[in-house]
C-alpha cells in the first residue's frame, strides 16, 4: 500500500527514535494484548541485584510479534477460567544480561538476599540461576505468573523483608496466585516440579504450564515463571527499552 505523499513526508520528518523505536518484528505487548498485566521488575530495584538493570529505560514488555501474539492467545484461553497473566520480564537487552553476570562474579555487594536466601551469591551462576546468554535477549522468552481476574481478598500480613521462599501470606504481595515462591526466587523450591512446595502450588504451576504449552511455549525447569516461545528467530539484541 502506498502512503499519501503528505503522510510519508511527516514520517520522514520525525526523529529516528520516534520512527524506529523498536527493531522490525518487535512490538510492545500492550499493543497486542492490553489485558495482560505488567510488573517489569528489572526496571526497578525490586530484583536480586537490588538495582535497576542497564537498558531498562521503561517498565514495558517488549517481545517479538510472534511471541506476543501467542501470549495473547494464552490470555484469551485463561480468561474463560477467570484467570489472567502478569509479566515480570520480556525482552532483556544484552547489556542487562552482562550486568547480571558481572554482579554474580564481582565478589562485592550481595544485592537483595530475599531472592536467594539459601544460596551464596558466588554459586548462583554455576547452579544455573544466572546465565551469560539469555533467550530473553531474542525477544522470545517471558517471565510471568497467573493472576485472578477478580482481585484477591484483602487481609494478608505481608513482610517486604521476608525471603522469597516464605509462605505466600508472609512475603510481599504481588497479586498473583500462590506459586509456592515469589518471582525470581533463586532456590530449588522454584523448580517447576519441585516437591518442596505443596500440592496446590504444584497444581497452579501445572495450570500455567499447560496453558503456555498449548500455544507454543516451553518452560525452563528451574524456574516456574520462565517460558520460551518456539518458532521465532533467535537473534539476540541490545537495544534499550524505551517509553512507548
Protein Blocks (a to p, Z undefined) as FASTA:
>chain_A
ZZdfklmmmmmmpcfklmmmpcghiacfklmmmmbccddfklpcbbfkopacehiabccd
dddfklmmmmmmmmmmmmmnopacddfbdcddfklmmmmmmmmmnopaebjaklmmmbcf
klmmmnopacfbdfklnopaccdddddfbdcdehiacdfkbcfkbcfklmccehiacehi
aehiacfklpmklckbcfklmmmmmmmmmmmmmnopacdfklmkbccdehiafbdcfbdc
ddZZ
